[in-house]
Amino acid sequence: MELRNKLKVGIKFCGGCNPTFDRISASLEIKKALKDEVVFTDYRESGVDLILAFMGCKSACADLTGVEHSKIRFICNKEDADSVIDEILMLRKN
């Protein structure tokens, strides 16, 4: 698949002050599962289609000031990670 046809997904991590979830491992799993469908980049880069905000706990307190909230998917546990993989694969099929 050519680069211009891939979904552009920004990544944001919380500071990890109260981790109950391995957000780094989840991000690597998502990147591996979607490597053919997605270009991963910094969440602040222009033109991102979606932002994955990896949070270590349910408080999801990382600063996302200035980010369009309709583009954010919060990843706070394994189920969230699995759901976002499914969501992105469905988007790419349509």
SVG drawing of the C-alpha trace seen along z (x, -y; Angstrom):
<svg xmlns="http://www.w3.org/2000/svg" viewBox="-17 -25 24 32">
<polyline fill="none" stroke="black" stroke-width="0.4" points="0.0,0.0 1.4,-3.4 2.2,-5.9 -0.4,-8.5 -3.2,-5.9 -2.4,-5.1 -4.3,-6.5 -2.2,-9.1 -2.4,-8.3 -0.9,-10.5 0.4,-9.1 0.2,-10.7 1.4,-9.1 0.4,-10.2 3.2,-10.8 2.8,-7.4 2.3,-8.8 -0.1,-6.0 0.2,-3.2 -2.1,-0.2 -1.7,0.6 1.4,1.1 0.7,-1.6 4.1,-1.1 3.3,2.6 -0.1,1.7 1.3,-0.9 3.7,1.7 0.9,4.2 -1.2,1.7 1.7,0.6 2.5,4.2 -1.2,5.0 -1.7,1.9 1.8,1.5 0.4,2.0 -2.6,-0.4 -1.2,-3.3 1.6,-5.8 2.2,-6.6 3.4,-10.1 3.4,-12.7 -0.1,-13.7 0.8,-17.4 1.7,-16.9 -0.7,-18.5 -3.1,-16.4 -3.6,-13.5 -6.7,-11.5 -6.9,-10.0 -5.1,-10.4 -4.4,-7.4 -4.0,-8.7 -2.3,-6.0 -3.2,-6.4 -1.7,-4.4 -5.0,-4.5 -8.7,-5.3 -8.2,-9.0 -6.9,-9.7 -5.4,-13.0 -2.8,-13.7 -3.0,-17.2 -4.6,-17.2 -5.2,-20.9 -5.9,-22.1 -6.7,-18.7 -9.9,-18.0 -11.7,-15.6 -13.6,-13.8 -10.2,-12.5 -9.1,-11.1 -9.3,-7.4 -8.3,-6.8 -6.4,-3.6 -6.6,-2.8 -6.6,1.1 -6.1,4.1 -9.8,4.0 -9.4,0.4 -6.3,1.4 -8.1,4.3 -11.1,2.1 -9.0,-0.6 -7.3,2.0 -10.7,3.3 -12.0,-0.2 -9.1,-1.2 -9.2,2.0 -13.0,1.3 -12.2,-2.3 -9.6,-1.1 -12.0,1.5 -14.6,-1.2"/>
</svg>
